[in-house]
């Protein structure tokens, strides 16, 4: 497949639907829909432009905190965040968590939230969350400070840098 002339990327999608046969006048019990996407980038395409635009922390339940790393694509071609990591440190500088959130493709002009869930209670206190990663040829980062109150409640989230 070739991209349109003068373009460095092309995108296509198709939806296929399957419906079982039923007796006349009866509705089917289910429908199956499959989505297929095709993302093409030419070898001479520019690198995607963008990076980490936000990091948020929220309490999802009494036992779970969710960190979301927002990756924004400001370029003209799709890309994937690389080496995306979230590191959580306590007020003494000790690392509490360091993991990679779930990622995926980011289309041109769009943004994607990459979530990471922590399934345990944190002690009450002040914490710093830092997200680092690379999108295209640019490394970026976001840092937030937040306070955890008793009951794993998140208070006073403040963007640092």
ZIQUIDA-V962202 format. One record per residue. N is the residue number from 1. OMEGA is omega in radians with two decimals (999 if undefined). Layout:
n;omega
N;OMEGA
N;OMEGA
This chain:
n;omega
1;-3.13
2;3.08
3;3.07
4;-3.07
5;3.14
6;-3.13
7;3.13
8;3.13
9;3.08
10;-3.09
11;3.10
12;3.10
13;3.10
14;3.07
15;3.10
16;-3.12
17;3.09
18;-3.13
19;-3.13
20;3.07
21;3.12
22;3.06
23;-3.10
24;3.11
25;3.13
26;3.10
27;3.09
28;-3.14
29;-3.14
30;3.01
31;3.12
32;3.11
33;3.11
34;3.12
35;3.05
36;3.14
37;3.13
38;-3.14
39;-3.09
40;3.06
41;-3.13
42;-3.13
43;-3.12
44;-3.13
45;3.09
46;3.06
47;3.03
48;3.13
49;3.12
50;3.13
51;3.14
52;-3.14
53;3.13
54;3.01
55;-3.13
56;3.11
57;3.12
58;3.04
59;-3.14
60;3.07
61;-3.11
62;-3.10
63;-3.01
64;2.97
65;3.12
66;3.04
67;3.10
68;3.06
69;3.13
70;3.11
71;-3.11
72;3.11
73;3.13
74;-3.08
75;-3.09
76;3.12
77;3.14
78;3.12
79;3.14
80;3.04
81;-3.14
82;3.09
83;-3.14
84;-3.11
85;3.00
86;3.11
87;-3.14
88;3.12
89;3.11
90;-3.07
91;3.10
92;3.14
93;3.12
94;3.12
95;3.14
96;-3.07
97;2.97
98;-3.09
99;3.10
100;3.06
101;3.07
102;-3.13
103;3.10
104;-3.09
105;3.05
106;-3.11
107;-3.13
108;3.11
109;-3.12
110;3.06
111;-3.12
112;3.05
113;3.14
114;-3.03
115;3.03
116;-3.11
117;3.05
118;-3.05
119;3.03
120;3.13
121;3.04
122;3.03
123;3.09
124;-3.14
125;-3.12
126;-3.11
127;3.04
128;3.06
129;-3.14
130;3.07
131;3.09
132;3.11
133;-3.12
134;3.06
135;-3.00
136;-3.13
137;-3.05
138;3.01
139;3.13
140;-3.13
141;3.04
142;-3.11
143;3.04
144;2.99
145;3.09
146;-3.13
147;3.07
148;3.09
149;3.10
150;-3.09
151;3.12
152;3.12
153;-3.14
154;3.12
155;2.98
156;3.04
157;-3.09
158;3.09
159;-3.05
160;-3.08
161;999
